[in-house]
Amino acid sequence: MALNIFKTFVKRPSNTNYQGSDTDETIEIVIRKSLYSLVQKFFVAVLLFVIPLVIPSFLAKATIYKAHVFDGSSILVLTLFFYLVAFGFIFETFLDWFFEVFLVTNKKVVDINEDCRSISETPLLNVQDVSSEISRGLGEILNIGNVSIQTAGKMTEFKIDMIDNPSVVRDTISDLVTKEKSHGNI
C-alpha cells in the first residue's frame, strides 16, 4: 500500500480530493510525471552522497603553515552538514515530483504545478482535442511521452510532459470527455 504513492497513473483513487472541488465531483484519474523523469536528479543525489566519502580525507591533510586547518570534529560537522543538504535535495525533489499532479475529474481537467501555487482547470465540456506523442529513442523503449489537451477555454492547452503510457492516458481522458459531453447533450 505504501508504494501506491509512487504510481504515476491512478484510476479512481480512494481518499483523494483537492481544494476547490465540487461536492458531487469525483476524481477519475491522477497523473504524475514518470519516475524516469527523476533519473538526472538521482545521479546528482548519488554524487552528493559520494562526495563526503572522499572530501574528508583531503580536508584532514589540509595545512596552513604546517598546522592542520580542520580537526576531526570540524570535519564531522562539515560532513553531517553536507549530508543534511543532500537529504534536503532528495526531499525537495520528491515533493516537487509528488505535488506536480494532473487530475481529471468527472467534470474538469485540473493541472496543479509543482509549487502548488499555480492551478489551472477547465470543464471537460471545453475539451476539443486530446493527443499524445512519444519521442523517438528512449521514449519509445520506455513508453514515455507527452499528452496535450486542446480546450476552448481561457487556457487553450494543457500539456503533461514525461508521463508513462501516454496513449492510455489520452484514451482515458478522451473517454471521460465523450461521456461528459453525451451526458451534457452537446
C-alpha positions as CSV (number, residue, x, y, z in Angstrom):
1,M,0.0,0.0,0.0
2,A,2.9,2.4,0.7
3,L,4.2,2.1,-2.8
4,N,0.9,3.5,-4.2
5,I,2.4,7.0,-3.7
6,F,4.9,6.2,-6.4
7,K,2.2,5.3,-9.0
8,T,2.2,7.7,-12.0
9,F,-1.3,6.8,-13.2
10,V,-4.1,6.0,-10.8
11,K,-7.7,5.4,-11.8
12,R,-10.4,6.4,-9.3
13,P,-8.1,7.0,-6.3
14,S,-9.6,6.5,-2.9
15,N,-9.4,9.1,-0.2
16,T,-8.2,11.7,-2.7
17,N,-9.6,15.3,-3.0
18,Y,-8.3,18.7,-3.9
19,Q,-9.2,22.2,-2.7
20,G,-11.8,23.7,-5.0
21,S,-13.6,20.5,-5.9
22,D,-17.4,20.5,-6.1
23,T,-19.3,18.3,-3.6
24,D,-20.6,16.0,-6.4
25,E,-17.2,15.9,-8.2
26,T,-15.1,12.7,-8.1
27,I,-11.5,12.3,-9.2
28,E,-11.4,9.8,-12.1
29,I,-7.6,9.8,-12.7
30,V,-4.4,11.2,-11.1
31,I,-1.4,11.5,-13.4
32,R,2.2,12.3,-12.3
33,K,5.4,12.5,-14.3
34,S,7.2,9.3,-14.9
35,L,9.7,8.2,-12.3
36,Y,12.2,8.2,-15.2
37,S,12.0,12.0,-15.2
38,L,13.9,11.9,-11.9
39,V,16.9,10.0,-13.3
40,Q,19.2,13.1,-13.6
41,K,18.4,14.1,-10.1
42,F,19.0,10.6,-8.9
43,F,22.6,10.8,-10.2
44,V,23.0,14.2,-8.5
45,A,21.8,12.6,-5.3
46,V,24.3,9.7,-5.6
47,L,27.1,12.2,-6.2
48,L,26.0,14.2,-3.1
49,F,26.3,11.0,-1.0
50,V,29.7,10.0,-2.5
51,I,31.4,13.4,-2.1
52,P,31.5,13.3,1.7
53,L,33.3,9.9,1.5
54,V,36.2,11.5,-0.4
55,I,36.5,15.1,0.7
56,P,37.2,14.5,4.5
57,S,40.5,12.8,3.7
58,F,41.6,15.9,1.7
59,L,40.4,18.2,4.5
60,A,42.3,16.3,7.1
61,K,45.5,16.8,5.1
62,A,45.0,20.5,4.6
63,T,47.6,22.6,6.3
64,I,48.5,26.3,6.6
65,Y,52.0,27.0,7.9
66,K,52.3,23.3,8.9
67,A,49.2,23.5,11.1
68,H,46.1,21.4,10.3
69,V,43.2,23.6,9.2
70,F,40.4,21.1,10.1
71,D,40.4,18.9,13.2
72,G,38.3,15.7,13.4
73,S,35.2,17.4,14.9
74,S,35.0,20.2,12.3
75,I,35.3,17.6,9.5
76,L,32.5,15.6,11.2
77,V,30.3,18.7,11.4
78,L,31.0,19.6,7.7
79,T,30.2,16.0,6.6
80,L,27.0,16.0,8.6
81,F,26.0,19.4,7.1
82,F,26.7,18.1,3.6
83,Y,24.5,15.0,4.2
84,L,21.8,17.3,5.6
85,V,21.9,19.3,2.3
86,A,21.9,16.0,0.3
87,F,18.8,14.8,2.2
88,G,17.2,18.2,1.7
89,F,17.8,18.0,-2.0
90,I,16.3,14.5,-2.2
91,F,13.3,15.5,-0.1
92,E,12.6,18.6,-2.2
93,T,12.9,16.6,-5.5
94,F,10.4,14.1,-4.2
95,L,8.0,16.8,-3.1
96,D,8.3,18.6,-6.4
97,W,7.5,15.4,-8.3
98,F,4.8,14.3,-5.9
99,F,2.8,17.6,-5.9
100,E,3.0,18.2,-9.6
101,V,-0.2,16.5,-10.4
102,F,-2.7,16.4,-13.2
103,L,-6.2,15.5,-12.3
104,V,-9.2,14.5,-14.4
105,T,-12.5,14.6,-12.6
106,N,-15.9,13.7,-13.8
107,K,-16.3,17.5,-14.5
108,K,-12.9,19.1,-15.1
109,V,-9.3,18.8,-16.1
110,V,-7.1,20.2,-13.3
111,D,-3.3,21.0,-13.6
112,I,-1.5,21.5,-10.3
113,N,2.1,22.7,-10.8
114,E,4.9,21.6,-8.5
115,D,4.8,24.7,-6.4
116,C,1.0,24.2,-5.8
117,R,0.6,28.0,-6.3
118,S,-0.4,27.6,-10.0
119,I,-3.6,25.7,-10.6
120,S,-5.3,25.7,-13.9
121,E,-8.6,24.0,-14.7
122,T,-11.2,23.7,-17.5
123,P,-14.5,21.9,-17.7
124,L,-14.5,18.6,-19.7
125,L,-17.1,20.2,-21.9
126,N,-14.4,22.7,-23.1
127,V,-12.0,19.9,-24.2
128,Q,-11.8,19.8,-28.0
129,D,-8.9,17.5,-28.7
130,V,-6.6,15.1,-26.8
131,S,-3.4,14.0,-28.4
132,S,-0.3,12.0,-27.3
133,E,3.2,11.8,-28.6
134,I,6.1,9.6,-27.8
135,S,9.6,10.9,-28.7
136,R,12.0,8.6,-30.6
137,G,14.6,6.6,-28.9
138,L,14.4,6.2,-25.1
139,G,10.7,7.4,-25.2
140,E,9.8,4.5,-27.4
141,I,11.7,2.0,-25.4
142,L,10.2,3.1,-22.0
143,N,6.8,4.2,-23.4
144,I,7.2,7.7,-22.0
145,G,5.7,10.7,-23.8
146,N,3.5,13.8,-23.6
147,V,-0.2,14.4,-23.7
148,S,-1.7,17.6,-25.0
149,I,-5.3,18.7,-24.3
150,Q,-6.7,21.5,-26.5
151,T,-9.6,23.5,-25.0
152,A,-12.0,26.2,-25.9
153,G,-11.4,27.9,-22.6
154,K,-9.2,30.7,-21.3
155,M,-6.2,28.3,-21.1
156,T,-6.1,26.9,-24.6
157,E,-3.7,24.0,-24.0
158,F,-2.9,21.7,-21.1
159,K,0.3,19.7,-21.6
160,I,1.5,16.8,-19.4
161,D,5.2,16.0,-20.1
162,M,7.2,12.9,-19.4
163,I,4.4,10.5,-18.5
164,D,4.1,6.8,-18.6
165,N,1.8,5.2,-21.2
166,P,0.7,8.4,-22.9
167,S,-1.7,6.6,-25.3
168,V,-3.6,5.0,-22.3
169,V,-3.8,8.5,-20.6
170,R,-5.0,10.0,-23.9
171,D,-7.7,7.3,-24.4
172,T,-8.9,7.6,-20.8
173,I,-9.2,11.3,-21.0
174,S,-11.0,11.1,-24.3
175,D,-13.4,8.5,-22.9
176,L,-14.2,10.8,-20.0
177,V,-14.7,13.8,-22.3
178,T,-17.0,11.8,-24.5
179,K,-19.0,10.5,-21.6
180,E,-19.4,14.1,-20.1
181,K,-20.4,15.5,-23.5
182,S,-23.0,12.8,-24.1
183,H,-24.5,13.5,-20.6
184,G,-24.4,17.2,-21.3
185,N,-26.1,16.6,-24.7
186,I,-23.6,18.7,-26.5
